[in-house]
Amino acid sequence: MNLENISSSKVFGGWHKQYTHRSEVLNCNMRFAIYLPPAANTEKVPVLYWLSGLTCTDENFMQKAGAQRVAAELGIAIVAPDTSPRGDDVADDPEGAYDFGLGAGFYLNATEAPWNRHYRMYDYITQELPALVEANFPVSSIRSISGHSMGGHGALTIALKNPEAYKSVSAFSPICHPVDCPWGQKAFSSYLGNDKESWKQYDAVELIKTTAAKVPALVDQGSSDGFLEEQLKPEALKQVVKATGYPLELRMQEGYDHSYYFISSFIEDHLRFHAKHLSS
């Protein structure tokens, strides 16, 4: 598998780099970013995979979250993939909407045409990308996962479905219950078809109801998030965690919105949370 380095910047003693590669899973060329802390010069380091939200690319988190300083201190690599397959032949929303198609892969494996030809972000994140990263960079197979909004949904569902692969999971403003919100219903009906039972395999609330997995989890949600009630549904997550005793801490942060100002305010907490579990 060929990797092409397209950018490289030194930051807090480590390196932020962007790469492109051909994805066999997604049937297109993909780009991802990796931050390698100074410790990676002498040893293999654990990895935090970051999944971004609707409309984002590999750049949003790396440029706006301010994560590199703490990651350098803790000796954690960060990998930020794109949010969907890309390319001229990749299907997109016919109306060019921001919440479906390009930039909106929802971290699932589409089963419906034409989406199933490219939109297999679940397999890309859980299999192809970590195999590529571990084969080409000084990182170990010790992983955690985090994300924001659509990416928070992706992080939670991926960890719940693969508890052996991730030491911990965290999320900012996740789409907690996509089977019951407009964003999720729009995406799932097209990517997965009309069988709503099949949607539940990509819904954190539904997965927590049935899973025996116990991946430690931290979720932060801003109280002034404009998407709070209609799209994100943290109350549903709170209720299922209480009912099942799942080890998830949900923190409502007063006055914060859905933006990277919110993420940058609490990213250090999340990195230290993951570091504790990555080293245990």
C-alpha positions in Angstrom: 0.0 0.0 0.0 1.6 3.2 -1.1 1.7 6.2 1.2 2.5 9.7 -0.1 3.5 12.4 2.4 2.0 15.7 1.4 2.8 17.9 4.4 5.0 17.9 7.4 5.2 20.5 10.3 7.1 20.3 13.6 4.9 21.1 16.6 5.7 20.7 20.3 8.8 18.7 19.5 6.8 16.2 17.4 5.5 16.1 13.9 2.2 16.7 12.2 2.1 15.0 8.9 -0.5 14.4 6.2 -0.6 11.4 3.9 -2.6 10.2 0.9 -3.1 6.5 0.0 -5.2 4.3 -2.1 -8.0 2.7 0.0 -9.1 -0.7 -1.2 -11.9 -0.7 1.3 -13.3 2.6 0.1 -12.3 2.2 -3.5 -10.8 5.7 -3.7 -7.9 7.7 -2.7 -7.9 8.9 0.9 -6.1 11.4 3.1 -5.3 11.3 6.8 -3.2 13.2 9.3 -1.0 11.8 12.1 0.7 13.6 15.0 3.8 11.8 16.2 5.0 13.0 19.7 8.7 13.3 20.5 8.6 9.9 22.3 8.0 8.3 18.9 11.6 9.0 18.0 12.7 6.3 20.4 9.8 3.9 21.0 6.4 2.8 19.7 3.7 4.9 21.2 -0.1 4.3 21.7 -2.6 5.9 19.3 -5.7 8.0 19.7 -8.0 7.8 16.7 -10.0 11.0 16.2 -13.2 11.0 14.2 -14.5 14.4 13.0 -18.0 15.5 12.3 -20.2 16.5 9.4 -18.4 18.6 6.6 -15.0 18.1 8.3 -11.8 16.6 6.9 -8.5 15.4 8.6 -7.6 19.1 9.1 -10.2 20.5 11.5 -9.2 18.7 14.7 -5.4 19.0 14.0 -5.7 22.8 13.3 -8.3 23.9 15.9 -8.4 21.5 18.9 -5.0 22.4 20.4 -4.3 18.8 21.2 -0.6 18.5 20.2 0.9 20.1 23.4 -0.7 17.6 25.7 -0.2 14.7 23.3 3.5 15.5 23.2 3.7 15.5 27.0 1.8 12.2 27.3 3.5 10.4 24.4 0.3 9.7 22.5 0.1 9.7 18.7 -3.1 11.1 17.1 -4.5 9.8 13.8 -7.3 11.9 12.1 -8.9 10.4 9.0 -11.2 12.1 6.6 -15.0 11.8 7.3 -16.0 10.1 4.1 -14.7 8.6 0.9 -13.8 11.3 -1.7 -13.4 11.5 -5.4 -15.2 12.4 -8.7 -16.8 9.0 -8.9 -17.9 8.8 -5.3 -21.7 9.3 -4.9 -22.9 12.4 -3.2 -26.2 13.9 -2.0 -28.0 15.0 -5.2 -28.9 18.3 -3.5 -25.4 18.8 -2.2 -26.6 18.8 1.4 -24.0 19.0 4.2 -25.5 16.2 6.3 -25.3 13.4 3.7 -22.8 12.1 1.1 -19.4 13.6 0.9 -18.2 14.7 4.3 -20.9 12.6 6.0 -19.9 9.0 6.0 -21.4 8.3 9.5 -18.7 5.7 10.1 -20.8 2.8 8.9 -20.7 0.2 6.1 -23.4 1.2 3.5 -25.4 -1.7 2.2 -27.5 0.1 -0.4 -26.5 1.1 -3.9 -24.9 3.3 -5.0 -23.4 4.1 -1.5 -22.1 0.6 -0.9 -19.5 0.9 -3.6 -17.5 3.5 -1.5 -19.1 4.2 1.8 -17.5 1.6 4.1 -16.0 3.9 6.7 -16.6 1.4 9.5 -14.2 -1.1 7.9 -11.8 1.6 7.0 -11.6 3.0 10.6 -11.5 -0.4 12.3 -9.4 -2.4 9.9 -7.6 -0.8 7.0 -6.4 2.5 8.5 -5.0 1.0 11.8 -3.2 -1.7 9.8 -1.7 0.9 7.6 -0.7 3.2 10.5 0.8 0.4 12.6 2.8 -0.9 9.6 4.3 2.4 8.6 4.8 4.5 11.8 6.4 4.0 15.2 3.1 3.3 16.9 1.8 0.3 18.8 -1.5 -1.6 18.5 -2.7 0.0 21.8 -5.5 2.3 20.8 -8.2 4.6 22.0 -10.8 6.4 20.0 -12.6 9.8 20.3 -14.6 12.1 18.1 -17.0 15.0 17.7 -20.7 15.1 16.7 -21.0 12.5 13.8 -17.5 11.5 14.8 -18.6 11.1 18.5 -21.3 8.8 17.2 -18.7 6.9 15.3 -16.3 6.7 18.2 -18.9 5.4 20.6 -20.4 2.8 18.3 -17.0 1.5 17.1 -15.7 1.1 20.6 -18.9 -0.6 21.7 -18.7 -3.1 18.8 -14.9 -3.7 19.2 -14.2 -3.6 22.9 -11.1 -5.7 22.5 -9.5 -3.1 20.2 -9.9 0.1 22.2 -8.7 0.9 25.8 -11.1 3.8 26.1 -13.5 6.0 24.2 -14.6 9.6 24.5 -16.8 12.0 22.6 -17.8 15.7 22.3 -21.4 16.4 21.4 -22.0 13.0 20.0 -25.1 12.0 17.9 -26.1 9.7 20.7 -29.3 8.2 19.3 -29.2 8.5 15.5 -32.1 6.2 14.9 -34.3 8.8 16.5 -32.9 12.1 15.0 -33.2 13.8 11.6 -29.4 13.5 10.8 -29.4 9.8 11.5 -32.7 8.9 9.9 -31.7 10.7 6.7 -28.3 9.0 6.5 -29.3 5.5 7.7 -32.4 5.2 5.4 -30.2 5.8 2.4 -27.0 4.0 3.4 -28.7 1.1 5.1 -32.2 0.9 3.7 -35.6 0.9 5.3 -35.0 -2.0 7.8 -34.8 0.1 11.0 -33.6 -2.9 13.0 -30.4 -2.8 11.0 -29.9 0.8 12.0 -29.5 -0.2 15.7 -26.0 -1.7 15.0 -24.8 1.9 14.5 -26.6 3.6 17.5 -24.8 4.0 20.8 -28.0 4.0 22.9 -29.2 0.8 21.3 -25.8 -0.9 21.6 -25.4 -0.1 25.3 -28.8 -1.8 25.9 -27.4 -5.1 24.7 -23.6 -5.1 24.9 -21.5 -6.9 27.5 -18.6 -4.6 26.5 -17.3 -2.2 29.2 -14.9 0.2 27.4 -14.4 3.2 29.8 -16.1 6.2 28.3 -16.2 10.0 28.7 -18.7 12.3 27.0 -18.8 16.1 27.1 -21.8 18.0 25.9 -22.3 21.8 25.8 -25.6 23.1 27.3 -25.8 25.8 24.7 -25.4 23.5 21.7 -27.9 24.4 19.0 -28.2 20.8 18.0 -28.8 19.5 21.6 -32.4 18.5 21.7 -33.3 17.7 18.0 -30.1 15.9 16.9 -27.8 14.9 19.7 -30.2 13.4 22.3 -27.8 13.2 25.3 -30.8 12.5 27.6 -31.3 9.2 25.9 -27.7 8.3 26.5 -27.9 9.4 30.1 -31.0 7.2 30.7 -29.5 4.0 29.1 -26.2 4.5 31.0 -28.2 4.8 34.3 -30.3 1.7 33.5 -27.4 -0.5 32.5 -24.6 0.8 34.8 -22.4 1.3 31.8 -19.0 2.9 32.7 -19.7 6.2 30.9 -19.3 9.7 32.5 -21.6 12.2 30.8 -20.7 15.8 31.6 -22.9 18.8 30.7 -20.7 21.8 30.3 -22.7 25.0 31.0 -22.8 27.6 28.2 -20.6 25.8 25.6 -21.8 25.3 22.0 -21.0 22.8 19.3 -17.8 24.4 18.0 -14.1 23.7 18.3 -14.0 26.4 21.0 -15.8 23.9 23.1 -13.5 21.0 22.1 -10.3 23.0 22.7 -11.6 23.9 26.2 -11.8 20.2 27.3 -9.5 18.3 25.0 -6.8 18.1 27.7 -9.2 16.3 30.0 -9.9 13.8 27.2 -6.3 13.2 26.4 -5.4 12.6 30.1 -8.5 10.3 30.4 -7.2 8.2 27.5 -3.6 8.3 28.7 -4.6 6.7 32.0 -6.2 3.8 30.1 -3.6 3.5 27.4 -0.9 2.9 30.0 -2.9 0.5 32.2 
